């Protein structure tokens, strides 16, 4: 699923994770089991987001 979401200045990946968890209960249930990536680079929840960043949340088993 792909979404475009505006976040407040200085928001980080963790803020986005919490925001999406409120909208999507399944995402909230998976919590920290999901890895995060910003612009295709894995990252921690503390990474601050910038305009145009592409954020992905990936389940523990993901492949391609």
N, C-alpha and C positions, 0 to 999 in steps of 0.2 A: 504494500500500500504506500502511496506517495502523497504527502501533504505539504502545503506551503503554510508556514506559521510565522507570525511576527512575534519576536520576543523583545523584552525590555533591554536597554543598553546594559552591558556588563553581565548579561545572563550567561550561565554556563550550561554544560551538558546535563548536569544534575538537575538544574532548574527545569530544563526542557523535559527530562525524564519524568519529573514529578507532575508537570503540567499535562503531559500526555497520559500519565497514569490515571489522572482524574477523568479524562475523556474516554479512555480505553481500559476497562478493568482487567482484561487479560494481560495487558502490558504491565500493569501495577502488580499483578500476582507474580509475574516472572522476576520483577525487581532487578536486583544486581546480578542475576544469572545471565542477563543480556549484556553482551559486550557492546560498547559504543565506538563509533568511528566518525571522524569529521573529515570530510573531503577524502575518503578512502583510507585514512590513517587511523588505526586503533588509538584510543585515548582514554584518559581518566575523566570522571565526571566534573573535575575542577577546571577543565579547559573552557576558556571564555569564548563565546560564539561571536562571529562577525557577520555582517551583512553578506548574503550570498552563500554562506556555508551550507554544505550538504551533510546532514547528520543521518547516520544509520544505526539502528539497534538490531543486533544479530543474536539469534539464539545460540546456546552452547554448541550445537552441531550445525554447521553451515558449510556448504561446499558448492563447488560449481564446476 
